[in-house]
């Protein structure tokens, strides 16, 4: 589960609890942080119309037209009125949280609540349905294991044994410690290119840049920066080439 998606889900589930409790402080935190979270989501998935995006849009429409969140936001200390544009009209709003709610409504073209939405009752509301669904998903969610060694990166023990033996046989790693031996200039790029090649040669799934850095450290005892992983130099053609994995 993507970290941004998980943060949004957790924040909406928490908001549901906070609205029921009338907790202004926590509702304020949600309103203050949600806009950036939502924009991050839309930016990352701007070419995707996934089921989650549709659900989120429906929930946001509901939350920011729900009279209860306006009531809670209105409990703030009254400050000097500020002019806010909403649906082409200029309104004077006296509560900072309410002002932010109006801004979010206007930015995402959220209209005033309709009787159709709010006559349904809470149990059928988009917020209640979303919370019930994703609470269950989060309870059963198991994050992917961290790939921080060559052994964990390999698809199985046979692949790991084979590629480890290949590195040693070709005098690239110490046969006892498995430390990377090509530590002089260009040595980082050589190891990076080999680790990237493991996917094409069917030893591992495709490795992320951060995983390559930590595998180099933990399995090969060789430090490198992520910048060089993004732009490694090509390997000398005289270097041995990793063979395709064979059972």
C-alpha positions in Angstrom: 0.0 0.0 0.0 1.4 3.4 -1.1 2.5 5.5 1.9 0.5 8.6 0.7 -2.7 6.4 0.3 -2.1 4.9 3.7 -1.7 8.3 5.4 -4.9 9.6 3.7 -6.9 6.5 4.8 -5.6 6.7 8.4 -6.4 10.5 8.6 -10.0 10.0 7.3 -10.6 7.1 9.8 -9.3 9.3 12.6 -11.4 12.2 11.4 -14.5 10.0 11.6 -13.7 9.4 15.3 -12.9 13.1 15.9 -16.2 14.3 14.4 -18.2 11.9 16.6 -16.3 13.1 19.6 -16.6 16.8 18.6 -12.8 17.1 19.0 -12.0 20.5 17.5 -8.3 20.3 18.0 -8.0 17.1 16.0 -10.5 18.1 13.4 -8.4 21.3 12.9 -5.3 19.1 12.4 -7.1 17.2 9.7 -8.3 20.3 7.9 -4.8 21.9 8.1 -2.9 18.9 6.7 -5.4 17.3 4.3 -5.1 19.7 1.4 -1.4 18.9 0.9 -2.0 15.2 1.3 -4.8 15.2 -1.2 -2.8 17.3 -3.7 0.1 14.9 -3.3 -2.2 12.0 -4.2 -3.7 13.7 -7.2 -0.2 14.7 -8.5 1.1 11.1 -8.1 -1.9 9.6 -9.9 -3.0 12.4 -12.2 -3.2 10.0 -15.2 -5.1 7.3 -13.2 -8.8 7.1 -12.5 -8.5 4.3 -10.0 -11.3 3.0 -7.8 -9.5 4.6 -4.8 -9.4 8.0 -6.4 -13.1 7.8 -7.1 -13.8 6.8 -3.5 -11.6 9.6 -2.1 -13.3 12.2 -4.2 -16.7 11.0 -3.0 -15.6 11.1 0.6 -14.1 14.5 0.3 -17.2 15.9 -1.3 -19.1 14.5 1.7 -16.8 15.6 4.4 -16.5 19.2 3.2 -20.2 19.7 2.7 -21.1 17.9 6.0 -22.7 20.4 8.3 -21.2 18.8 11.4 -17.6 19.6 10.4 -18.7 23.2 9.8 -20.3 23.2 13.2 -17.1 21.9 14.9 -14.9 24.3 12.9 -17.2 27.2 14.0 -16.4 26.6 17.6 -13.0 28.3 17.2 -12.2 31.6 18.8 -13.8 34.3 16.6 -11.1 36.2 14.8 -11.3 39.2 12.4 -13.5 38.4 9.4 -11.8 37.6 6.1 -13.2 37.7 2.6 -13.4 34.3 0.9 -14.5 33.6 -2.6 -16.9 30.7 -3.0 -18.7 29.7 -6.2 -18.1 33.2 -7.6 -19.5 34.9 -4.5 -17.5 36.9 -1.9 -18.3 35.9 1.7 -17.0 37.2 5.0 -15.9 34.4 7.2 -14.9 34.8 10.8 -13.4 31.4 11.6 -10.0 30.3 10.1 -11.0 26.7 9.9 -14.2 27.5 8.1 -12.2 29.7 5.7 -10.0 26.7 4.9 -13.1 24.5 4.3 -14.5 27.1 1.9 -11.2 27.3 0.1 -11.1 23.5 -0.3 -14.7 23.5 -1.5 -13.9 26.1 -4.1 -10.7 24.6 -5.3 -12.2 21.1 -5.9 -15.6 22.4 -7.1 -17.4 20.9 -4.1 -21.0 22.2 -3.9 -23.2 22.9 -1.0 -24.8 19.8 0.5 -27.9 18.4 -1.2 -30.8 16.8 0.7 -30.2 13.6 -1.3 -26.9 13.1 0.5 -27.9 13.9 4.0 -31.3 12.3 4.2 -29.6 8.9 3.9 -28.3 8.8 7.5 -24.8 8.3 8.7 -24.6 4.5 8.1 -25.1 4.9 4.4 -22.9 8.0 4.0 -19.7 7.8 1.9 -17.6 8.5 5.0 -19.1 5.6 7.0 -18.8 3.2 4.0 -15.1 4.3 3.5 -14.2 3.9 7.1 -15.8 0.5 7.4 -14.1 -0.8 4.3 -10.6 0.6 5.0 -10.5 -0.2 8.7 -10.9 -3.8 7.7 -8.2 -3.5 5.0 -5.7 -1.8 7.4 -6.3 -4.5 10.1 -5.4 -7.2 7.6 -2.7 -5.2 5.8 0.8 -6.7 5.8 3.5 -4.5 4.5 6.0 -6.0 2.0 9.2 -7.3 3.7 12.1 -4.9 3.5 14.7 -6.1 0.9 18.0 -5.2 2.5 20.3 -8.1 1.6 21.1 -10.0 -1.5 19.6 -13.1 -0.1 16.3 -11.4 0.6 16.3 -9.9 -2.9 16.7 -13.3 -4.6 13.6 -15.2 -5.7 14.8 -18.3 -3.9 17.7 -20.1 -2.2 18.8 -21.6 -5.5 19.1 -18.2 -7.1 20.9 -16.8 -4.1 23.4 -19.7 -4.0 24.0 -19.5 -7.7 24.7 -15.7 -7.9 26.7 -15.7 -4.7 28.9 -18.4 -6.2 29.2 -16.5 -9.5 30.5 -13.3 -7.7 33.1 -15.3 -5.8 34.2 -17.4 -8.8 34.8 -14.2 -10.9 36.9 -12.7 -8.1 34.5 -9.8 -7.5 33.8 -10.7 -3.8 35.9 -12.2 -1.0 35.2 -16.0 -0.7 35.0 -15.8 3.1 33.5 -12.4 4.0 31.8 -11.7 0.6 33.1 -8.2 0.7 33.2 -6.4 -2.6 36.7 -6.4 -4.0 36.4 -3.8 -6.8 36.8 -0.8 -4.4 38.9 1.4 -6.6 37.6 4.0 -9.0 34.6 2.8 -10.9 33.9 0.0 -8.5 30.6 1.4 -7.3 29.2 1.6 -10.8 30.3 -2.0 -11.5 28.4 -3.3 -8.5 25.3 -1.2 -9.2 25.1 -2.4 -12.8 25.4 -6.0 -11.7 22.7 -5.6 -9.1 20.4 -4.0 -11.7 21.1 -6.8 -14.1 20.0 -9.4 -11.6 16.3 -8.7 -12.5 16.9 -9.3 -16.2 18.8 -12.5 -15.5 15.9 -13.7 -13.4 17.6 -13.9 -10.0 15.6 -11.1 -8.3 12.6 -8.9 -8.9 13.4 -5.4 -10.1 15.3 -3.6 -7.3 14.6 0.0 -6.2 17.5 2.4 -6.0 17.3 2.6 -2.2 17.4 -1.2 -2.0 20.5 -1.3 -4.1 22.2 1.1 -1.7 21.3 -0.9 1.4 22.1 -4.3 -0.3 25.5 -3.0 -1.3 26.1 -2.1 2.4 24.7 -5.1 4.1 25.7 -7.9 1.7 28.9 -6.6 0.1 30.1 -4.3 2.9 30.4 -1.5 0.4 29.0 2.1 0.9 27.6 4.1 -1.9 25.3 7.1 -2.3 21.9 6.9 -4.0 23.0 9.6 -6.5 25.4 7.3 -8.2 22.8 4.6 -8.3 20.7 6.9 -10.5 23.5 7.5 -12.9 26.2 4.7 -12.9 28.9 4.5 -15.5 28.7 1.7 -18.0 30.7 -1.5 -17.2 33.9 -2.3 -19.0 32.9 -4.9 -21.7 35.9 -7.0 -20.6 34.2 -7.7 -17.3 32.3 -11.0 -16.9 28.6 -10.9 -17.7 26.0 -12.4 -15.2 24.5 -15.5 -16.9 20.8 -16.2 -16.9 19.7 -18.2 -13.9 19.2 -21.9 -14.6 17.7 -24.4 -12.2 
